[in-house]
Every structure is written in structure tokens, then in C-alpha cells.
């Protein structure tokens, strides 16, 4: 449910194992072990 809501709100799902391309003003989240979700927004 939280994942769906974040995607609907314009957040981008990141993979912990990939190199991230974080952009100013971006909104992102990732999950770990199906039990933890971390979401964050980057300032302009």
C-alpha cells in the first residue's frame, strides 16, 4: 500500500544495489527485506 501511494505521488523506486542518479527536486524511495521502506525528497 505505501509503495503504491508513493508511486502515485511521483516518487521513484530505487534499487539498493544500483548506483543512484539523484537529481535536485527528486523524490525517491527504496525498500529493504520487505519490512523497511525509506522515502526522501531532495531539495532544489
PQR file of N, CA, C, O and H, with PARSE charges and radii, in Angstrom:
ATOM      1  N   UNK A   1       0.824  -1.196   0.000 -0.4000 1.5000
ATOM      2  CA  UNK A   1       0.000   0.000   0.000 -0.0000 2.0000
ATOM      3  C   UNK A   1       0.864   1.254   0.000  0.5500 1.7000
ATOM      4  O   UNK A   1       0.621   2.161  -0.797 -0.5500 1.4000
ATOM      5  N   UNK A   2       1.854   1.329   0.863 -0.4000 1.5000
ATOM      6  CA  UNK A   2       2.710   2.518   0.924 -0.0000 2.0000
ATOM      7  C   UNK A   2       3.466   2.702  -0.385  0.5500 1.7000
ATOM      8  O   UNK A   2       3.605   3.824  -0.870 -0.5500 1.4000
ATOM      9  H   UNK A   2       2.051   0.592   1.510  0.4000 1.0000
ATOM     10  N   UNK A   3       3.948   1.619  -0.951 -0.4000 1.5000
ATOM     11  CA  UNK A   3       4.676   1.691  -2.226 -0.0000 2.0000
ATOM     12  C   UNK A   3       3.776   2.264  -3.316  0.5500 1.7000
ATOM     13  O   UNK A   3       4.204   3.127  -4.083 -0.5500 1.4000
ATOM     14  H   UNK A   3       3.836   0.707  -0.556  0.4000 1.0000
ATOM     15  N   UNK A   4       2.561   1.803  -3.389 -0.4000 1.5000
ATOM     16  CA  UNK A   4       1.610   2.286  -4.388 -0.0000 2.0000
ATOM     17  C   UNK A   4       1.331   3.777  -4.210  0.5500 1.7000
ATOM     18  O   UNK A   4       1.266   4.524  -5.186 -0.5500 1.4000
ATOM     19  H   UNK A   4       2.213   1.102  -2.767  0.4000 1.0000
ATOM     20  N   UNK A   5       1.168   4.200  -2.964 -0.4000 1.5000
ATOM     21  CA  UNK A   5       0.898   5.606  -2.682 -0.0000 2.0000
ATOM     22  C   UNK A   5       2.086   6.488  -3.061  0.5500 1.7000
ATOM     23  O   UNK A   5       1.902   7.572  -3.614 -0.5500 1.4000
ATOM     24  H   UNK A   5       1.222   3.593  -2.171  0.4000 1.0000
ATOM     25  N   UNK A   6       3.292   6.032  -2.769 -0.4000 1.5000
ATOM     26  CA  UNK A   6       4.475   6.815  -3.128 -0.0000 2.0000
ATOM     27  C   UNK A   6       4.615   6.927  -4.646  0.5500 1.7000
ATOM     28  O   UNK A   6       4.901   8.009  -5.158 -0.5500 1.4000
ATOM     29  H   UNK A   6       3.441   5.151  -2.320  0.4000 1.0000
ATOM     30  N   UNK A   7       4.419   5.843  -5.359 -0.4000 1.5000
ATOM     31  CA  UNK A   7       4.492   5.887  -6.822 -0.0000 2.0000
ATOM     32  C   UNK A   7       3.434   6.836  -7.386  0.5500 1.7000
ATOM     33  O   UNK A   7       3.713   7.597  -8.312 -0.5500 1.4000
ATOM     34  H   UNK A   7       4.186   4.964  -4.943  0.4000 1.0000
ATOM     35  N   UNK A   8       2.226   6.792  -6.832 -0.4000 1.5000
ATOM     36  CA  UNK A   8       1.147   7.672  -7.285 -0.0000 2.0000
ATOM     37  C   UNK A   8       1.462   9.137  -6.999  0.5500 1.7000
ATOM     38  O   UNK A   8       0.977  10.026  -7.699 -0.5500 1.4000
ATOM     39  H   UNK A   8       2.000   6.173  -6.080  0.4000 1.0000
ATOM     40  N   UNK A   9       2.275   9.389  -5.968 -0.4000 1.5000
ATOM     41  CA  UNK A   9       2.651  10.752  -5.589 -0.0000 2.0000
ATOM     42  C   UNK A   9       3.894  11.240  -6.329  0.5500 1.7000
ATOM     43  O   UNK A   9       4.390  12.333  -6.055 -0.5500 1.4000
ATOM     44  H   UNK A   9       2.668   8.666  -5.399  0.4000 1.0000
ATOM     45  N   UNK A  10       4.398  10.434  -7.264 -0.4000 1.5000
ATOM     46  CA  UNK A  10       5.527  10.877  -8.072 -0.0000 2.0000
ATOM     47  C   UNK A  10       6.897  10.490  -7.563  0.5500 1.7000
ATOM     48  O   UNK A  10       7.906  10.988  -8.063 -0.5500 1.4000
ATOM     49  H   UNK A  10       3.995   9.546  -7.486  0.4000 1.0000
ATOM     50  N   UNK A  11       6.953   9.603  -6.570 -0.4000 1.5000
ATOM     51  CA  UNK A  11       8.248   9.125  -6.084 -0.0000 2.0000
ATOM     52  C   UNK A  11       8.785   8.060  -7.039  0.5500 1.7000
ATOM     53  O   UNK A  11       8.018   7.356  -7.695 -0.5500 1.4000
ATOM     54  H   UNK A  11       6.133   9.198  -6.164  0.4000 1.0000
ATOM     55  N   UNK A  12      10.104   7.954  -7.108 -0.4000 1.5000
ATOM     56  CA  UNK A  12      10.762   6.963  -7.959 -0.0000 2.0000
ATOM     57  C   UNK A  12      11.362   5.872  -7.083  0.5500 1.7000
ATOM     58  O   UNK A  12      12.032   6.164  -6.092 -0.5500 1.4000
ATOM     59  H   UNK A  12      10.727   8.526  -6.575  0.4000 1.0000
ATOM     60  N   UNK A  13      11.126   4.629  -7.443 -0.4000 1.5000
ATOM     61  CA  UNK A  13      11.659   3.487  -6.704 -0.0000 2.0000
ATOM     62  C   UNK A  13      13.124   3.280  -7.063  0.5500 1.7000
ATOM     63  O   UNK A  13      13.468   3.175  -8.240 -0.5500 1.4000
ATOM     64  H   UNK A  13      10.582   4.392  -8.248  0.4000 1.0000
ATOM     65  N   UNK A  14      13.985   3.220  -6.053 -0.4000 1.5000
ATOM     66  CA  UNK A  14      15.412   2.974  -6.238 -0.0000 2.0000
ATOM     67  C   UNK A  14      15.734   1.541  -5.841  0.5500 1.7000
ATOM     68  O   UNK A  14      15.076   0.964  -4.975 -0.5500 1.4000
ATOM     69  H   UNK A  14      13.705   3.305  -5.097  0.4000 1.0000
ATOM     70  N   UNK A  15      16.736   0.979  -6.471 -0.4000 1.5000
ATOM     71  CA  UNK A  15      17.242  -0.345  -6.109 -0.0000 2.0000
ATOM     72  C   UNK A  15      18.512  -0.135  -5.295  0.5500 1.7000
ATOM     73  O   UNK A  15      19.449   0.516  -5.757 -0.5500 1.4000
ATOM     74  H   UNK A  15      17.270   1.448  -7.174  0.4000 1.0000
ATOM     75  N   UNK A  16      18.544  -0.680  -4.095 -0.4000 1.5000
ATOM     76  CA  UNK A  16      19.707  -0.509  -3.211 -0.0000 2.0000
ATOM     77  C   UNK A  16      21.012  -0.958  -3.848  0.5500 1.7000
ATOM     78  O   UNK A  16      22.077  -0.440  -3.513 -0.5500 1.4000
ATOM     79  H   UNK A  16      17.783  -1.209  -3.720  0.4000 1.0000
ATOM     80  N   UNK A  17      20.940  -1.909  -4.754 -0.4000 1.5000
ATOM     81  CA  UNK A  17      22.143  -2.480  -5.344 -0.0000 2.0000
ATOM     82  C   UNK A  17      22.633  -1.732  -6.575  0.5500 1.7000
ATOM     83  O   UNK A  17      23.696  -2.053  -7.107 -0.5500 1.4000
ATOM     84  H   UNK A  17      20.075  -2.330  -5.026  0.4000 1.0000
ATOM     85  N   UNK A  18      21.882  -0.746  -7.035 -0.4000 1.5000
ATOM     86  CA  UNK A  18      22.272   0.032  -8.206 -0.0000 2.0000
ATOM     87  C   UNK A  18      22.905   1.351  -7.789  0.5500 1.7000
ATOM     88  O   UNK A  18      22.740   1.802  -6.655 -0.5500 1.4000
ATOM     89  H   UNK A  18      21.019  -0.486  -6.603  0.4000 1.0000
ATOM     90  N   UNK A  19      23.626   1.959  -8.711 -0.4000 1.5000
ATOM     91  CA  UNK A  19      24.131   3.315  -8.486 -0.0000 2.0000
ATOM     92  C   UNK A  19      22.967   4.268  -8.740  0.5500 1.7000
ATOM     93  O   UNK A  19      22.304   4.189  -9.774 -0.5500 1.4000
ATOM     94  H   UNK A  19      23.760   1.593  -9.632  0.4000 1.0000
ATOM     95  N   UNK A  20      22.727   5.164  -7.796 -0.4000 1.5000
ATOM     96  CA  UNK A  20      21.579   6.052  -7.896 -0.0000 2.0000
ATOM     97  C   UNK A  20      21.927   7.317  -8.662  0.5500 1.7000
ATOM     98  O   UNK A  20      23.026   7.852  -8.523 -0.5500 1.4000
ATOM     99  H   UNK A  20      23.267   5.228  -6.956  0.4000 1.0000
ATOM    100  N   UNK A  21      20.996   7.792  -9.466 -0.4000 1.5000
ATOM    101  CA  UNK A  21      21.113   9.075 -10.151 -0.0000 2.0000
ATOM    102  C   UNK A  21      20.122  10.028  -9.492  0.5500 1.7000
ATOM    103  O   UNK A  21      18.998  10.206  -9.962 -0.5500 1.4000
ATOM    104  H   UNK A  21      20.102   7.357  -9.579  0.4000 1.0000
ATOM    105  N   UNK A  22      20.562  10.633  -8.398 -0.4000 1.5000
ATOM    106  CA  UNK A  22      19.710  11.532  -7.624 -0.0000 2.0000
ATOM    107  C   UNK A  22      19.763  12.921  -8.252  0.5500 1.7000
ATOM    108  O   UNK A  22      20.840  13.443  -8.539 -0.5500 1.4000
ATOM    109  H   UNK A  22      21.475  10.488  -8.016  0.4000 1.0000
ATOM    110  N   UNK A  23      18.585  13.513  -8.463 -0.4000 1.5000
ATOM    111  CA  UNK A  23      18.503  14.824  -9.099 -0.0000 2.0000
ATOM    112  C   UNK A  23      17.879  15.832  -8.143  0.5500 1.7000
ATOM    113  O   UNK A  23      17.030  15.467  -7.330 -0.5500 1.4000
ATOM    114  H   UNK A  23      17.710  13.088  -8.229  0.4000 1.0000
ATOM    115  N   UNK A  24      18.288  17.099  -8.229 -0.4000 1.5000
ATOM    116  CA  UNK A  24      17.665  18.134  -7.402 -0.0000 2.0000
ATOM    117  C   UNK A  24      16.147  18.153  -7.621  0.5500 1.7000
ATOM    118  O   UNK A  24      15.668  18.090  -8.753 -0.5500 1.4000
ATOM    119  H   UNK A  24      18.978  17.396  -8.889  0.4000 1.0000
ATOM    120  N   UNK A  25      15.419  18.240  -6.535 -0.4000 1.5000
ATOM    121  CA  UNK A  25      13.964  18.266  -6.604 -0.0000 2.0000
ATOM    122  C   UNK A  25      13.323  16.894  -6.739  0.5500 1.7000
ATOM    123  O   UNK A  25      12.097  16.786  -6.790 -0.5500 1.4000
ATOM    124  H   UNK A  25      15.807  18.292  -5.615  0.4000 1.0000
ATOM    125  N   UNK A  26      14.138  15.840  -6.797 -0.4000 1.5000
ATOM    126  CA  UNK A  26      13.610  14.492  -6.972 -0.0000 2.0000
ATOM    127  C   UNK A  26      13.020  13.919  -5.694  0.5500 1.7000
ATOM    128  O   UNK A  26      13.364  14.337  -4.589 -0.5500 1.4000
ATOM    129  H   UNK A  26      15.134  15.928  -6.756  0.4000 1.0000
ATOM    130  N   UNK A  27      12.129  12.958  -5.868 -0.4000 1.5000
ATOM    131  CA  UNK A  27      11.525  12.242  -4.737 -0.0000 2.0000
ATOM    132  C   UNK A  27      11.742  10.756  -4.976  0.5500 1.7000
ATOM    133  O   UNK A  27      11.444  10.238  -6.051 -0.5500 1.4000
ATOM    134  H   UNK A  27      11.850  12.619  -6.766  0.4000 1.0000
ATOM    135  N   UNK A  28      12.264  10.079  -3.961 -0.4000 1.5000
ATOM    136  CA  UNK A  28      12.725   8.706  -4.136 -0.0000 2.0000
ATOM    137  C   UNK A  28      12.351   7.852  -2.933  0.5500 1.7000
ATOM    138  O   UNK A  28      12.059   8.363  -1.852 -0.5500 1.4000
ATOM    139  H   UNK A  28      12.507  10.500  -3.087  0.4000 1.0000
ATOM    140  N   UNK A  29      12.369   6.529  -3.148 -0.4000 1.5000
ATOM    141  CA  UNK A  29      12.207   5.606  -2.029 -0.0000 2.0000
ATOM    142  C   UNK A  29      12.822   4.268  -2.389  0.5500 1.7000
ATOM    143  O   UNK A  29      13.018   3.944  -3.560 -0.5500 1.4000
ATOM    144  H   UNK A  29      12.606   6.114  -4.026  0.4000 1.0000
ATOM    145  N   UNK A  30      13.123   3.494  -1.345 -0.4000 1.5000
ATOM    146  CA  UNK A  30      13.592   2.126  -1.530 -0.0000 2.0000
ATOM    147  C   UNK A  30      13.085   1.283  -0.382  0.5500 1.7000
ATOM    148  O   UNK A  30      12.703   1.800   0.668 -0.5500 1.4000
ATOM    149  H   UNK A  30      12.964   3.757  -0.394  0.4000 1.0000
ATOM    150  N   UNK A  31      13.086  -0.024  -0.595 -0.4000 1.5000
ATOM    151  CA  UNK A  31      12.662  -0.953   0.450 -0.0000 2.0000
ATOM    152  C   UNK A  31      13.800  -1.917   0.752  0.5500 1.7000
ATOM    153  O   UNK A  31      14.700  -2.126  -0.062 -0.5500 1.4000
ATOM    154  H   UNK A  31      13.396  -0.444  -1.448  0.4000 1.0000
ATOM    155  N   UNK A  32      13.735  -2.495   1.944 -0.4000 1.5000
ATOM    156  CA  UNK A  32      14.736  -3.484   2.349 -0.0000 2.0000
ATOM    157  C   UNK A  32      14.022  -4.618   3.066  0.5500 1.7000
ATOM    158  O   UNK A  32      13.266  -4.395   4.012 -0.5500 1.4000
ATOM    159  H   UNK A  32      13.004  -2.325   2.605  0.4000 1.0000
ATOM    160  N   UNK A  33      14.269  -5.830   2.607 -0.4000 1.5000
ATOM    161  CA  UNK A  33      13.756  -7.050   3.248 -0.0000 2.0000
ATOM    162  C   UNK A  33      12.237  -7.069   3.417  0.5500 1.7000
ATOM    163  O   UNK A  33      11.724  -7.724   4.324 -0.5500 1.4000
ATOM    164  H   UNK A  33      14.882  -6.011   1.839  0.4000 1.0000
ATOM    165  N   UNK A  34      11.527  -6.368   2.566 -0.4000 1.5000
ATOM    166  CA  UNK A  34      10.059  -6.345   2.628 -0.0000 2.0000
ATOM    167  C   UNK A  34       9.525  -5.882   3.984  0.5500 1.7000
ATOM    168  O   UNK A  34       8.343  -6.066   4.278 -0.5500 1.4000
ATOM    169  H   UNK A  34      11.944  -5.835   1.829  0.4000 1.0000
ATOM    170  N   UNK A  35      10.391  -5.279   4.819 -0.4000 1.5000
ATOM    171  CA  UNK A  35       9.929  -4.842   6.134 -0.0000 2.0000
ATOM    172  C   UNK A  35      10.293  -3.396   6.431  0.5500 1.7000
ATOM    173  O   UNK A  35       9.866  -2.849   7.447 -0.5500 1.4000
ATOM    174  H   UNK A  35      11.351  -5.129   4.580  0.4000 1.0000
ATOM    175  N   UNK A  36      11.072  -2.772   5.564 -0.4000 1.5000
ATOM    176  CA  UNK A  36      11.515  -1.398   5.798 -0.0000 2.0000
ATOM    177  C   UNK A  36      11.319  -0.600   4.514  0.5500 1.7000
ATOM    178  O   UNK A  36      11.643  -1.076   3.426 -0.5500 1.4000
ATOM    179  H   UNK A  36      11.419  -3.217   4.738  0.4000 1.0000
ATOM    180  N   UNK A  37      10.797   0.597   4.642 -0.4000 1.5000
ATOM    181  CA  UNK A  37      10.632   1.486   3.498 -0.0000 2.0000
ATOM    182  C   UNK A  37      11.220   2.835   3.878  0.5500 1.7000
ATOM    183  O   UNK A  37      10.895   3.379   4.934 -0.5500 1.4000
ATOM    184  H   UNK A  37      10.534   0.984   5.526  0.4000 1.0000
ATOM    185  N   UNK A  38      12.082   3.379   3.027 -0.4000 1.5000
ATOM    186  CA  UNK A  38      12.700   4.681   3.265 -0.0000 2.0000
ATOM    187  C   UNK A  38      12.351   5.581   2.092  0.5500 1.7000
ATOM    188  O   UNK A  38      12.633   5.241   0.943 -0.5500 1.4000
ATOM    189  H   UNK A  38      12.346   2.938   2.169  0.4000 1.0000
ATOM    190  N   UNK A  39      11.741   6.721   2.370 -0.4000 1.5000
ATOM    191  CA  UNK A  39      11.390   7.690   1.338 -0.0000 2.0000
ATOM    192  C   UNK A  39      12.047   9.021   1.673  0.5500 1.7000
ATOM    193  O   UNK A  39      12.170   9.393   2.840 -0.5500 1.4000
ATOM    194  H   UNK A  39      11.511   6.997   3.304  0.4000 1.0000
ATOM    195  N   UNK A  40      12.471   9.739   0.619 -0.4000 1.5000
ATOM    196  CA  UNK A  40      13.102  11.041   0.846 -0.0000 2.0000
ATOM    197  C   UNK A  40      12.929  11.932  -0.371  0.5500 1.7000
ATOM    198  O   UNK A  40      12.752  11.460  -1.494 -0.5500 1.4000
ATOM    199  H   UNK A  40      12.371   9.437  -0.329  0.4000 1.0000
ATOM    200  N   UNK A  41      12.986  13.235  -0.119 -0.4000 1.5000
ATOM    201  CA  UNK A  41      12.910  14.235  -1.179 -0.0000 2.0000
ATOM    202  C   UNK A  41      14.190  15.052  -1.134  0.5500 1.7000
ATOM    203  O   UNK A  41      14.712  15.355  -0.061 -0.5500 1.4000
ATOM    204  H   UNK A  41      13.130  13.618   0.793  0.4000 1.0000
ATOM    205  N   UNK A  42      14.690  15.406  -2.315 -0.4000 1.5000
ATOM    206  CA  UNK A  42      15.921  16.177  -2.435 -0.0000 2.0000
ATOM    207  C   UNK A  42      15.538  17.625  -2.727  0.5500 1.7000
ATOM    208  O   UNK A  42      14.693  17.893  -3.582 -0.5500 1.4000
ATOM    209  H   UNK A  42      14.266  15.160  -3.186  0.4000 1.0000
ATOM    210  N   UNK A  43      16.158  18.544  -2.018 -0.4000 1.5000
ATOM    211  CA  UNK A  43      15.875  19.960  -2.242 -0.0000 2.0000
ATOM    212  C   UNK A  43      16.366  20.435  -3.600  0.5500 1.7000
ATOM    213  O   UNK A  43      17.214  19.805  -4.232 -0.5500 1.4000
ATOM    214  H   UNK A  43      16.844  18.327  -1.324  0.4000 1.0000
ATOM    215  N   UNK A  44      15.819  21.550  -4.028 -0.4000 1.5000
ATOM    216  CA  UNK A  44      16.235  22.141  -5.299 -0.0000 2.0000
ATOM    217  C   UNK A  44      17.629  22.671  -5.133  0.5500 1.7000
ATOM    218  O   UNK A  44      18.198  23.219  -6.077 -0.5500 1.4000
ATOM    219  H   UNK A  44      15.130  22.062  -3.514  0.4000 1.0000
TER
END
